[in-house]
Amino acid sequence: MSLSKWLAKKRNLLVDVNIKTSNLVLRKNLWIKCSNCGFLMYHKNLEFNYRVCPKCSYHFPASSDDRINYLFDNFSWVSFDKNLSSTDPLGFSDRKLYSQRLFDTKAKTGLSDAVQTGTALIHNIQVACGIMDFRFMGGSMGSVVGEKLTRLIEYATSSKLPLIIICASGGARMQEGMLSLMQMAKVSSALYRHDKANLPYFTVLTSPTTGGVTASFAMLGDVIIAEPGAVIAFAGRRVIEQTIKEQLPNNFQTSEYLFEHGFIDLIISRTQLRHQLHKLLLFYFNSIC
């Protein structure tokens, strides 16, 4: 075979590989397979259904931006402290500098930290809301997350607004040590003052809600709502089993298990959450009239 024929054949093979690769990427973007039941769905259908599988009702992870779009009246979201961002107070490093992790995560998510806070309308009722985002370092609660939530709660208290916090977190951010852990007490203290003002506080627990977030503000709501199948816990399942030397039930640390044992009040599908929160808000306002 001549050199020119060999090069032509090589070019054709490369073109064929590129076409196949492009088709695979296209199919991956257009079609999404449910990780629970295996149902294959068009990506726009999944988004239209609030990222909930139409066959088995499995709740796909949702970003804070998704939840803002799903929950509130159009164009009603007003963001607070959008540029408030963590530094590296301890000079922490493991396999990578903490400062570098923060920089990389900000670039990847477009967020300043693991929670968005602000005010919005639910069927023309104004609420203050904090929405955690698991994409940002596992939704971990560092100094900025605690500070943004505290400022939000204090604003809700002074403005006499109902408060909603949507939780998605792996717990306290260990890269900030005690500065992270103290946020549990700071946020809880602000919630105490909000409660003393006779204002309602609703929490929505999504998967996962664990660690210090569960041990503080996530479980302090006047009404505690969870998404179906959400993992809600303080310590991990394996840690508990190794500690108590017993096998735990299969559904342990799920929203269904916690509902059966009285730890949460409601299990609400994401598709119905806006409607149910509106009913709770109407109940509150009717009760004070």
C-alpha positions, -999 to +999 in steps of 0.1 A: +000+000+000+014+034-010+019+061+016-009+083+002-034+055+003-024+046+039-028+082+050-062+085+033-074+053+051-061+066+084-080+099+079-112+080+072-108+059+103-103+091+124-133+107+109-154+076+117-142+076+153-150+113+157-185+108+143-192+079+167-178+098+196-200+128+188-230+106+185-223+091+219-220+125+235-252+136+218-271+106+230-257+111+265-269+147+266-303+140+250-313+108+268-309+101+305-312+067+322-328+065+356-303+052+381-331+036+401-353+018+376-333+021+343-360+040+325-347+059+295-361+094+291-356+125+270-337+151+290-363+178+284-390+155+298-370+150+329-365+188+334-402+194+328-410+169+356-387+187+381-359+161+376-382+133+390-383+100+371-418+097+356-418+060+360-405+053+395-405+088+410-368+087+418-356+122+426-325+131+407-301+155+423-311+192+417-289+223+418-299+254+438-306+271+405-330+243+395-348+246+428-352+284+425-368+278+390-391+250+403-402+266+435-408+303+431-428+327+409-410+337+377-384+364+382-392+369+418-359+357+433-338+384+449-303+371+459-285+381+491-247+382+497-241+367+462-204+374+463-197+364+499-170+338+496-149+316+519-112+322+524-087+297+539-085+308+576-065+277+587-042+274+557-055+239+553-043+214+527-046+176+521-040+164+486-047+199+474-047+233+490-081+243+504-078+276+486-073+258+453-104+236+460-124+267+466-112+283+434-119+251+413-154+246+428-163+282+422-153+280+386-171+247+381-204+257+397-206+294+392-214+298+429-196+317+457-203+290+483-226+261+491-258+280+497-279+306+479-300+330+500-326+356+492-363+364+490-389+352+465-426+348+460-446+316+462-480+324+446-474+361+455-465+353+491-431+366+500-407+343+518-370+343+528-352+312+516-319+295+518-311+268+493-280+246+498-262+231+468-245+197+471-223+205+440-202+229+461-179+207+481-207+184+491-229+212+504-206+214+534-213+241+560-183+264+563-181+299+578-197+316+548-226+291+547-233+298+583-229+336+579-252+337+549-279+317+566-276+338+598-280+370+578-310+356+560-327+345+592-320+379+608-335+396+577-365+373+579-370+382+616-367+419+611-389+419+580-414+394+596-411+369+568-417+332+568-384+313+564-377+282+542-343+264+542-338+236+516-310+213+529-285+193+509-253+187+528-226+163+538-222+182+571-197+206+585-167+217+563-137+201+581-112+223+562-124+251+584-123+232+617-139+248+647-149+278+626-172+255+607-186+237+637-195+270+655-219+278+626-243+252+640-248+272+672-248+306+653-276+296+629-296+278+656-294+310+678-307+331+649-336+306+644-345+309+681-349+347+677-370+341+646-392+316+665-396+341+694-410+366+668-438+340+661-427+335+625-429+301+607-398+282+596-401+253+572-372+229+563-370+207+532-346+178+536-332+165+503-307+137+497-283+138+514-289+158+546-263+146+570-238+156+597-238+190+614-266+203+593-289+175+605-277+181+640-287+218+639-310+239+617-323+211+594-343+195+622-355+227+639-383+235+615-418+241+627-427+217+598-400+194+586-405+182+550-385+156+532-382+144+496-391+107+489-361+084+494-338+111+508-309+100+529-311+119+562-287+111+590-260+124+614-234+096+614-229+072+585-247+038+585-214+019+586-201+039+616-233+032+635-233-006+627-196-009+638-204+010+670-235-008+681-224-042+666-258-047+650-273-049+615-295-019+607-328-021+586-324-017+549-345+015+549-326+030+578-318+068+574-343+073+546-371+099+548-397+070+549-380+055+580-377+089+597-414+096+590-425+063+605-405+071+636-418+107+640-386+126+631-402+144+601-437+157+594-442+152+557-428+135+527-435+156+496-425+150+460-406+178+444-434+181+419-458+190+447-435+210+469-445+245+457-481+237+461-477+222+496-455+251+508-482+275+496-508+256+516-486+259+547-481+296+542-518+302+538-525+282+569-500+304+588-514+337+576-550+326+582-542+316+617-528+351+626-557+370+611 
